[in-house]
Amino acid sequence: MKDVWLIGASQMAQDYIKVLDALEVKVTVIGRGQVNADACAKATGCRIQAGGVERFLTTKPKMCTHAIVSVGMEALFDTAKKLLEYGVADILIEKPGAMDLEQIKTLDTLAKEKNVNVFIAYNRRFYASTLKAQDYIAKDGGVTSFNFEFTEWAHVIAPLYKAEGVKEKLFLGNSTHVVDMAFYLGGLPKELSTFTSGGLDWHPSASIFSGAGVSEKNALFSYQANWESAGRWSVEVLTKEHRFIFRPMEKLQIQKRGSIVLAFDETIDYSLDEEFKPGLYLQTQAFIKGEFSSMCRLEEQVEMMSVYNDMANY
């Protein structure tokens, strides 16, 4: 039987618990603070071991088959590193995996030394809308161009309390959900020009972003975001026959060549994305089953972290 350690007791951890229960796997939940642990236990009915992963590992627990790291961004690196050093063979880390490139490289080096599997959890790869679009794209002969927007709502984010350094890296911690999905569908960038301007008190590196390039699939792409104005997340992927629009990203709209009509695809089964946090069930199922082809491997995140740094002016 699969035996999963879930590190964290946040709302995201609650979403994972719901999925893991549905997948009928054994789960041990390790929280840090008692307040969050109690709230998670009350919401899920699951027993939470408080005190953090370091304290948990000092008890020399029997090795799990899989571990999921769902802690705050500031604690992702240390938590994942401790699990790697303990010998866990399959680890899924919530995005972006670490606070910076050096931390990601350290984890990747350690994972290679241990010869284990480590992935970054970009659940939008597993949206029903994404999966259906992939089928259409293949039938159309591939992506020819794509564009995306990752505008964040600064007025909502500014008053939020986050650990030191987290809001300053919000592009990594949040916006890369959009960027990863776009490059997952259209191909990783092989040429890229980036531009930034502005800055916010809590995100001084930039607040307005634009850029363009060519992907490894030879698709042209562009992007923009303005955190000081109006906007929303969106991805548009174009083939020779269709424009596929993810706005909202959980749903798929299609425009046929020669038509101005935009229509939501009514053939898609959204039931898993409606019952669970969108994309989370299929992502977790793939991880547990060892079906890794659609997952973001740690070495891919090493490559992309440099791209992200350029895009965000970090």
Residue, then its C-alpha position, 0 to 999 in steps of 0.5 A: m500500500k502507498d504510504v504518503w507523508l504530507i508535510g504542511a497543515s495549510q489550506m493547500a494541505q487540506d486540499y491534498i488530504k481530500v485527494l489522498d483520501a479519495l485515492e485511498v492511500k495511507v497518509t501521515v500529515i506533519g504540521r508545524g504550529q499547533v494552531n494550524a494543525d488543530a484547524c486542519a484536523k478539525a476541517t479534515g478529520c485527519r490526525i495531524q502531527a505537530g512540531g514540524v518535519e525535523r522533529f518528526l524525522t528524529t523519531k526515525p519513522k518507517m520510510c514512506t513511499h511518497a512525500i508531498v511538501s505543502v509548506g510556505m514558500e520560505a520553508l520549501f527548500d529546508t523541508a525538501k532537503k531534510l526529506l532527501e537526506y532522510g532517503v525519501a525516494d519520490i517527492l512532490i514539492e509545491k511550486p516554485g520548489a524553493m526561494d531562488l536558483e541556488q536552492i533549486k540547484t542544491l536540491d537537484t544535486l542532492a536528488k541526483e546523488k540519491n538517484v530519486n525522483v523530485f517534482i514541482a507541483y504545477n497542477r494546472r498541467f492537469y486541468a481538464s481544460t489543459l488535457k483537452a487542449q493538448d488533444y486538439i493541438a496534436k490533431d491540428g499539428g502543433v502550436t504555432s504561437f501563444n501568448f499569456e498574461f500573469t497580472e496579479w492584483a496588487h491591491v489584494i496582495a499588499p495587505l496580506y501577511k507573508a513570511e519575510g521575502v515571500k511577497e518580494k518573490l511573488f512572481l516565483g510563488n504565484s505567477t509561474h503557475v501561468v508561465d509554466m502552463a503556457f510553456y508546457l503547452g507551447g514549448l520551453p523558451k529557446e530564445l527570449s527577450t524580457f522587459t520590466s519597469g516599475g516596482l511596488d513596496w513589496h515587489p521592488s524588482a518590477s510591476i510591469f512586465s513584457g517579453a517575447g521569444v521562440s519556443e523549442k517547438n518553434a512557436l513564437f510567443s509573447y507575454q505581458a502583465n501590469w500589476e499596477s493596472a487591471g487584468r487577470w491570468s490568461v493563456e492563449v494557444l494558437t494552431k493552424e486551425h484554432r485559437f484555444i483560450f484559457r480565461p478563466m484558466e480552468k475552462l477552455q474556449i475555442q475560436k475556429r479559423g475564419s470565425i469570430v465566435l468564441a465558444f466554451d467547449e461543452t464536451i469537457d468533463y470538469s467533474l474532478d476539477e469541480e469536486f477537488k481543487p482543479g488539477l490536484y486529483l490527476q496530478t497527485q494520482a500521476f505522482i502516486k502511480g509513477e506516471f511522471s511524463s507530464m510532471c515538472r521535474l526538478e532539473e526542468q525547474v533549474e532551467m526555468m528558474s533562470v528564465y523566471n529571474d529574467m522575466a521578473n528582474y530578480 
